[in-house]
Amino acid sequence: MRFTARQLASACGGKLHGDDIEINGVSIDTRTQRKGEIFVALRSDRDGHAFLIDAINNGASALLTDGPRIKRTPTIVVKNTNKALAAIGSLARTKLPDRVVGITGSSGKTTTKNLLGFIALNAGASAISPRSYNNAIGVPLALANAPDETFTTVVEMGARFPGDIAELFEIARPTIGIVTNVGVAHAATFGGIDGVAKSKAELVEALPSTGFAILNLSDERVYAMHERTEAQILTFGMDAGDIRTSRIEFDNQLRPTFRLHTPSGSVTVNMRLHGAHNVMNALAAAGSAIALNIGMHDIVDGLESTNPPPHRMQMLQGLNGSVLIDDTYNASPESMEAALRALGSLKLQGRRIALLGHMAELGNISHTQHDTIAELARLLNIEVFGVATSEFGGTEVETADDVPAAIGKLGRNDAVLVKASRASQLEDVVALLEDID
């Protein structure tokens, strides 16, 4: 998105030193800096002010700092660069049509965002937040870097503490809100699952009366949010809701085919994503598309053309012809259950193995949740190996390098799930077990 340096300075309450040049986009990382962008020097784990020269060398046309300046480079000086970035996001939102979708929930946000992004692209230029840009840094960046011709914008809205989503709403001001589900992810910081629900409801409560809330009918805490908004309601669910399914079938790669029923009509959908849980994500995306008045042809094309995001239920060729499932991006109890059920549903005659990492930020329910996942695996006849954790019982494997020896030789009828959060770095395990020839 294009701005002038003076526009940004005014929005941030800062002072411009140097020429009022045109700026095309915003960056906070010199490694991905593009020519013409303004570099915002944030103070977080690393101080962005240490990289001002790198930013200029990589093409930054201007800088935004809390004091330091580089000669001959236009610089906006503010009191707090983090707050300034939020102000830039708010300014960018004023340049976008009132077709902004905010997505929150304990799991499924990124996949739902990608599905809706592909749908919206068919109906006109769209912008979706990159990767998991779902916090007070990522959301402003997503808005500020939306193309000038953007017609529909889709952003994730994550939370680790009460008030986080309300803060993001003030920046992005969605007209449509999707709540995928409420689970115990980050329960430790919310005081339990009801606290999680209250946080997710911040999105629904703030929607305008002319907007839409897209709610999961099968999750009682999500559906209860319909009483907390003046927006119009569309519900989704496997066999009930305004957007629902029938006749679900899966191929040998767990890719679903199903009949999609909506207020705009019924169609058959063949997805590239894997697992029953992605049908629910598709329903959420379709509900939002209906609210955006997108036609059924574009909805189906978008749902069918979306590929799995990296490290999210990716079906790979494992060693010796085995099936390898890479789901190493996150590890909440809800996503763990979905992944295990997907593994258990594979029509194979050999072993089913789950290599699992620690589930974090569960507070005093952590022990119970790890036990519940271990019990589900036992019921599904899945062998569990905890990688750098003993919380699941079974066999503990200390490091990624020890995994191949621990699980033994794999065969054509075996399947292995690798499931953890990115912090566990179990993508290294995937690399050891994947047949890349």
C-alpha positions as CSV (number, residue, x, y, z in Angstrom):
1,M,0.0,0.0,0.0
2,R,1.3,3.5,-0.9
3,F,1.6,6.3,1.6
4,T,3.5,9.6,1.8
5,A,6.0,10.1,4.6
6,R,4.0,13.0,5.8
7,Q,0.8,10.9,6.0
8,L,2.6,8.3,8.1
9,A,4.1,11.0,10.4
10,S,0.7,12.5,11.0
11,A,-0.9,9.2,11.7
12,C,1.8,8.2,14.2
13,G,2.0,11.6,15.9
14,G,5.7,11.7,14.8
15,K,8.0,14.3,13.2
16,L,9.3,13.9,9.7
17,H,12.9,14.7,9.2
18,G,13.7,14.9,5.4
19,D,11.7,14.9,2.2
20,D,8.1,13.9,2.0
21,I,8.6,10.9,-0.3
22,E,6.2,8.2,-1.4
23,I,6.4,5.0,0.5
24,N,5.3,1.6,-0.8
25,G,4.8,-0.8,2.1
26,V,6.1,-1.4,5.6
27,S,8.8,-3.7,6.9
28,I,10.2,-4.6,10.4
29,D,12.7,-7.2,9.1
30,T,15.7,-6.3,7.0
31,R,16.0,-9.9,5.8
32,T,12.7,-9.4,3.8
33,Q,13.0,-5.7,3.2
34,R,11.7,-4.6,-0.2
35,K,12.7,-1.6,-2.1
36,G,10.6,1.4,-1.4
37,E,9.3,0.3,2.0
38,I,9.6,2.2,5.3
39,F,11.6,0.3,7.9
40,V,10.0,0.4,11.4
41,A,12.6,-0.2,14.1
42,L,10.7,-2.1,16.8
43,R,12.0,-2.7,20.3
44,S,11.2,-6.3,21.2
45,D,13.4,-9.4,21.6
46,R,15.8,-7.6,19.3
47,D,16.2,-3.8,18.9
48,G,15.4,-2.8,15.3
49,H,17.4,0.3,15.7
50,A,20.6,-1.9,15.4
51,F,19.6,-2.6,11.8
52,L,19.0,0.8,10.3
53,I,22.0,0.7,8.0
54,D,21.0,-2.8,6.8
55,A,17.5,-1.6,6.1
56,I,18.8,1.2,3.9
57,N,21.2,-1.1,2.1
58,N,18.3,-3.5,1.4
59,G,16.2,-0.8,-0.2
60,A,14.3,1.0,2.6
61,S,13.2,4.4,1.3
62,A,12.5,5.8,4.9
63,L,12.9,4.9,8.5
64,L,10.6,5.1,11.5
65,T,12.5,5.3,14.8
66,D,12.2,6.5,18.4
67,G,15.2,8.9,18.0
68,P,18.1,7.6,15.9
69,R,18.5,9.0,12.4
70,I,20.6,8.3,9.3
71,K,21.7,11.3,7.3
72,R,20.0,11.8,3.9
73,T,17.3,9.2,4.7
74,P,13.8,10.5,5.5
75,T,13.1,9.5,9.1
76,I,9.9,9.7,11.1
77,V,10.7,10.0,14.8
78,V,8.1,8.9,17.3
79,K,8.0,8.2,21.1
80,N,7.1,4.5,20.7
81,T,7.6,2.6,17.4
82,N,5.4,-0.3,18.4
83,K,2.4,2.1,18.9
84,A,3.4,3.8,15.7
85,L,3.1,0.6,13.8
86,A,-0.5,0.1,15.2
87,A,-1.3,3.6,14.0
88,I,0.0,2.8,10.5
89,G,-2.3,-0.2,10.5
90,S,-5.2,1.9,11.4
91,L,-4.4,4.4,8.7
92,A,-4.1,1.6,6.1
93,R,-7.6,0.3,7.2
94,T,-9.1,3.6,6.2
95,K,-7.9,3.0,2.6
96,L,-9.6,-0.5,2.4
97,P,-13.2,-1.3,1.5
98,D,-15.5,-2.4,4.3
99,R,-14.9,-6.0,3.3
100,V,-12.5,-6.9,6.1
101,V,-12.8,-10.4,7.7
102,G,-11.3,-11.1,11.1
103,I,-10.8,-14.7,12.1
104,T,-10.2,-16.0,15.7
105,G,-10.5,-19.3,17.5
106,S,-8.3,-21.8,19.4
107,S,-7.4,-23.6,16.2
108,G,-8.0,-23.5,12.5
109,K,-7.5,-19.8,12.0
110,T,-4.7,-20.0,9.4
111,T,-6.3,-22.7,7.3
112,T,-9.6,-20.9,7.3
113,K,-7.9,-17.6,6.4
114,N,-6.1,-19.4,3.5
115,L,-9.4,-21.0,2.3
116,L,-11.3,-17.7,2.4
117,G,-8.3,-15.9,0.8
118,F,-8.5,-18.2,-2.3
119,I,-12.3,-17.8,-2.5
120,A,-12.0,-14.0,-2.3
121,L,-9.3,-13.9,-4.9
122,N,-11.7,-15.4,-7.4
123,A,-14.2,-12.6,-6.7
124,G,-11.6,-9.7,-7.0
125,A,-8.3,-8.6,-5.6
126,S,-7.8,-9.9,-2.0
127,A,-5.2,-9.5,0.7
128,I,-4.6,-12.1,3.5
129,S,-2.3,-11.9,6.4
130,P,1.0,-13.7,5.7
131,R,1.7,-16.9,7.6
132,S,0.3,-16.4,11.1
133,Y,0.5,-12.6,11.3
134,N,-2.2,-12.5,14.0
135,N,-0.9,-10.2,16.8
136,A,-0.3,-6.5,17.4
137,I,2.6,-6.5,15.0
138,G,1.3,-8.9,12.4
139,V,-2.1,-7.4,11.9
140,P,-0.9,-3.8,11.2
141,L,1.7,-5.2,8.8
142,A,-0.9,-7.2,7.0
143,L,-3.1,-4.2,6.5
144,A,-0.3,-1.8,5.6
145,N,1.1,-4.2,3.0
146,A,-2.3,-4.9,1.3
147,P,-2.2,-4.0,-2.4
148,D,-3.8,-0.7,-3.2
149,E,-6.4,-2.4,-5.4
150,T,-7.5,-4.8,-2.5
151,F,-11.2,-5.5,-2.5
152,T,-11.4,-8.0,0.3
153,T,-9.0,-8.3,3.3
154,V,-8.7,-11.3,5.6
155,V,-6.7,-11.2,8.8
156,E,-6.1,-13.6,11.7
157,M,-6.7,-12.3,15.2
158,G,-4.9,-14.3,17.9
159,A,-4.8,-13.7,21.7
160,R,-2.7,-14.7,24.6
161,F,-4.2,-12.4,27.1
162,P,-7.6,-10.8,27.8
163,G,-8.1,-7.7,25.7
164,D,-5.7,-8.7,22.9
165,I,-8.5,-9.2,20.3
166,A,-10.3,-6.0,21.3
167,E,-7.0,-4.2,20.6
168,L,-6.6,-5.9,17.2
169,F,-10.3,-5.0,16.4
170,E,-9.5,-1.3,16.9
171,I,-6.8,-1.6,14.3
172,A,-8.5,-3.8,11.7
173,R,-12.2,-3.0,12.3
174,P,-13.6,-6.1,10.6
175,T,-17.1,-6.1,9.3
176,I,-17.3,-9.9,9.4
177,G,-16.0,-12.0,12.2
178,I,-15.4,-15.8,12.2
179,V,-15.0,-17.8,15.4
180,T,-13.7,-21.3,14.5
181,N,-13.8,-22.9,18.0
182,V,-13.0,-22.4,21.7
183,G,-10.4,-24.7,23.3
184,V,-7.9,-24.8,26.1
185,A,-5.0,-23.4,24.1
186,H,-3.4,-20.6,26.2
187,A,-5.9,-21.5,29.0
188,A,-3.2,-20.7,31.6
189,T,-3.2,-17.0,30.7
190,F,-7.0,-16.8,30.5
191,G,-7.9,-18.5,33.7
192,G,-9.5,-21.5,32.0
193,I,-11.7,-22.3,29.0
194,D,-14.4,-19.8,29.9
195,G,-11.8,-17.1,29.9
196,V,-10.7,-18.2,26.4
197,A,-14.3,-17.9,25.2
198,K,-14.7,-14.5,26.7
199,S,-11.5,-13.4,24.8
200,K,-12.7,-14.8,21.5
201,A,-16.1,-13.1,22.0
202,E,-14.3,-9.7,21.9
203,L,-14.4,-10.0,18.1
204,V,-18.1,-10.7,18.0
205,E,-19.1,-8.1,20.5
206,A,-17.4,-5.3,18.5
207,L,-18.9,-6.1,15.1
208,P,-21.2,-3.5,13.6
209,S,-24.9,-4.2,13.3
210,T,-24.5,-4.2,9.5
211,G,-21.8,-6.9,9.8
212,F,-21.9,-10.7,10.1
213,A,-20.8,-13.1,12.8
214,I,-19.9,-16.6,11.5
215,L,-20.2,-19.0,14.4
216,N,-19.5,-22.7,14.9
217,L,-22.9,-24.2,15.9
218,S,-21.3,-27.4,17.2
219,D,-19.3,-25.5,19.8
220,E,-21.6,-24.3,22.6
221,R,-19.3,-21.6,23.7
222,V,-19.0,-20.2,20.2
223,Y,-22.7,-20.4,19.5
224,A,-23.5,-18.6,22.8
225,M,-21.8,-15.6,21.3
226,H,-24.8,-14.9,19.1
227,E,-26.4,-13.3,22.2
228,R,-23.4,-10.8,22.5
229,T,-23.6,-9.1,19.2
230,E,-25.9,-6.9,17.1
231,A,-24.4,-8.3,13.9
232,Q,-26.2,-10.7,11.7
233,I,-25.5,-14.4,12.4
234,L,-24.6,-17.3,10.1
235,T,-23.9,-20.6,11.7
236,F,-21.8,-23.6,10.4
237,G,-21.6,-27.2,11.4
238,M,-21.0,-30.7,10.1
239,D,-24.7,-31.7,9.9
240,A,-26.5,-28.6,11.2
241,G,-26.3,-24.8,10.6
242,D,-26.8,-22.3,7.8
243,I,-23.7,-23.8,6.2
244,R,-23.4,-27.5,6.6
245,T,-22.3,-30.8,5.0
246,S,-23.6,-34.2,4.0
247,R,-22.2,-37.3,2.3
248,I,-18.6,-36.8,3.5
249,E,-16.1,-39.3,2.0
250,F,-12.3,-39.5,2.2
251,D,-9.7,-40.8,-0.2
252,N,-6.6,-42.8,0.9
253,Q,-4.8,-39.4,1.5
254,L,-7.6,-38.2,3.9
255,R,-8.8,-35.6,1.3
256,P,-12.5,-35.0,1.8
257,T,-15.3,-34.9,-0.8
258,F,-18.6,-33.6,0.5
259,R,-21.8,-31.9,-0.3
260,L,-21.9,-28.3,0.8
261,H,-25.2,-26.8,1.7
262,T,-25.7,-23.0,2.0
263,P,-28.5,-20.4,1.8
264,S,-27.2,-19.8,-1.7
265,G,-27.5,-23.4,-2.9
266,S,-25.8,-26.8,-2.6
267,V,-22.7,-28.1,-4.4
268,T,-20.1,-30.9,-4.2
269,V,-16.6,-30.0,-3.0
270,N,-13.4,-32.0,-3.5
271,M,-10.6,-30.6,-1.2
272,R,-6.9,-30.9,-1.4
273,L,-6.5,-30.5,2.4
274,H,-6.4,-33.5,4.7
275,G,-8.6,-34.5,7.6
276,A,-12.2,-34.1,8.8
277,H,-11.3,-31.0,10.8
278,N,-10.5,-29.1,7.6
279,V,-14.1,-29.7,6.5
280,M,-15.1,-27.4,9.4
281,N,-12.6,-24.8,8.3
282,A,-14.1,-25.0,4.8
283,L,-17.6,-24.4,6.2
284,A,-16.4,-21.3,8.2
285,A,-14.7,-19.9,5.1
286,A,-17.8,-20.6,3.0
287,G,-20.0,-18.9,5.5
288,S,-17.9,-15.7,5.4
289,A,-18.0,-15.9,1.6
290,I,-21.8,-16.0,1.6
291,A,-21.8,-12.9,3.9
292,L,-19.5,-11.2,1.3
293,N,-22.0,-12.1,-1.5
294,I,-19.5,-14.3,-3.3
295,G,-21.0,-16.7,-5.7
296,M,-21.0,-20.5,-5.3
297,H,-18.8,-21.1,-8.3
298,D,-16.0,-18.9,-6.7
299,I,-16.6,-20.6,-3.3
300,V,-16.1,-24.1,-4.7
301,D,-13.1,-23.1,-6.8
302,G,-11.4,-21.5,-3.8
303,L,-12.1,-24.4,-1.5
304,E,-10.8,-26.9,-4.1
305,S,-7.6,-25.0,-5.0
306,T,-6.2,-24.4,-1.5
307,N,-3.2,-26.5,-0.6
308,P,-2.1,-27.4,2.9
309,P,0.0,-24.6,4.6
310,P,3.5,-25.7,5.5
311,H,3.8,-28.1,8.5
312,R,0.0,-28.4,8.8
313,M,-1.3,-31.9,8.1
314,Q,1.0,-32.3,5.1
315,M,1.0,-35.8,3.7
316,L,4.5,-36.8,2.6
317,Q,6.3,-39.9,1.4
318,G,8.0,-41.5,4.3
319,L,10.9,-44.0,4.4
320,N,10.3,-47.4,2.7
321,G,7.0,-46.3,1.3
322,S,5.4,-45.3,4.6
323,V,3.0,-42.4,5.0
324,L,4.4,-39.4,6.9
325,I,2.2,-36.6,8.2
326,D,3.9,-33.3,9.0
327,D,1.8,-31.4,11.5
328,T,4.6,-29.6,13.4
329,Y,3.3,-26.1,13.4
330,N,1.2,-26.1,16.6
331,A,0.1,-28.4,19.4
332,S,-3.0,-27.6,21.2
333,P,-5.2,-30.4,22.7
334,E,-7.8,-29.7,20.0
335,S,-5.4,-29.9,17.1
336,M,-3.7,-33.0,18.7
337,E,-7.0,-34.8,18.8
338,A,-7.9,-33.9,15.2
339,A,-4.5,-35.1,14.0
340,L,-4.7,-38.4,16.0
341,R,-8.1,-39.1,14.6
342,A,-6.9,-38.4,11.1
343,L,-4.0,-40.8,11.6
344,G,-6.4,-43.4,13.1
345,S,-8.7,-43.2,10.1
346,L,-6.0,-44.1,7.5
347,K,-6.9,-47.4,5.8
348,L,-3.5,-49.1,6.4
349,Q,-2.8,-52.5,7.8
350,G,0.5,-51.6,9.5
351,R,1.6,-49.6,12.5
352,R,0.3,-46.1,13.4
353,I,2.9,-44.1,15.2
354,A,2.6,-40.6,16.7
355,L,5.7,-38.6,17.6
356,L,4.4,-35.9,19.9
357,G,5.9,-32.8,21.4
358,H,5.0,-30.9,24.6
359,M,1.7,-28.9,24.6
360,A,2.5,-25.6,26.3
361,E,0.6,-22.9,28.1
362,L,-2.1,-25.2,29.6
363,G,-1.5,-24.2,33.2
364,N,-2.9,-26.5,35.9
365,I,-4.7,-28.6,33.3
366,S,-1.6,-29.6,31.5
367,H,-1.2,-33.0,33.1
368,T,-4.8,-33.9,32.5
369,Q,-4.7,-32.8,28.8
370,H,-1.5,-34.8,28.1
371,D,-3.1,-37.8,29.7
372,T,-6.3,-37.4,27.6
373,I,-4.3,-37.3,24.4
374,A,-2.3,-40.4,25.4
375,E,-5.6,-42.3,26.2
376,L,-7.1,-41.3,22.8
377,A,-4.0,-42.6,21.1
378,R,-4.3,-45.9,23.0
379,L,-8.0,-46.2,22.0
380,L,-7.1,-45.6,18.3
381,N,-4.3,-48.2,18.5
382,I,-1.6,-45.6,17.9
383,E,1.9,-46.0,19.3
384,V,3.0,-42.8,21.1
385,F,6.6,-41.6,21.3
386,G,7.1,-38.4,23.3
387,V,10.0,-36.3,21.8
388,A,11.9,-34.5,24.6
389,T,8.8,-35.1,26.9
390,S,7.6,-37.9,29.1
391,E,4.1,-36.3,29.6
392,F,2.3,-38.7,27.2
393,G,3.7,-41.8,28.8
394,G,4.8,-44.5,26.4
395,T,8.4,-44.2,25.1
396,E,10.3,-41.0,25.5
397,V,12.9,-40.0,22.8
398,E,15.4,-37.5,23.9
399,T,16.4,-35.8,20.7
400,A,15.3,-35.8,17.0
401,D,18.3,-37.7,16.0
402,D,17.2,-40.6,18.2
403,V,13.8,-41.0,16.6
404,P,14.6,-43.4,13.7
405,A,16.3,-45.9,16.0
406,A,13.5,-45.6,18.6
407,I,10.6,-46.3,16.3
408,G,12.4,-49.0,14.2
409,K,12.1,-49.8,10.5
410,L,9.1,-48.5,8.7
411,G,7.2,-50.3,5.9
412,R,4.7,-49.5,3.2
413,N,1.7,-50.1,5.4
414,D,2.9,-47.9,8.3
415,A,2.0,-44.3,9.0
416,V,3.8,-41.7,11.2
417,L,2.4,-38.5,12.5
418,V,4.8,-35.8,13.7
419,K,2.9,-33.3,15.8
420,A,4.2,-30.4,17.9
421,S,4.5,-26.7,18.2
422,R,7.2,-24.8,16.2
423,A,9.2,-24.3,19.5
424,S,9.8,-28.1,19.6
425,Q,11.5,-28.0,16.2
426,L,10.1,-31.4,15.2
427,E,10.4,-30.5,11.6
428,D,13.9,-32.0,12.1
429,V,12.2,-35.3,12.8
430,V,10.2,-35.0,9.6
431,A,13.4,-34.4,7.6
432,L,14.8,-37.6,9.0
433,L,11.8,-39.7,8.2
434,E,10.9,-38.3,4.7
435,D,11.9,-40.1,1.6
436,I,13.0,-37.3,-0.7
437,D,14.2,-39.4,-3.6
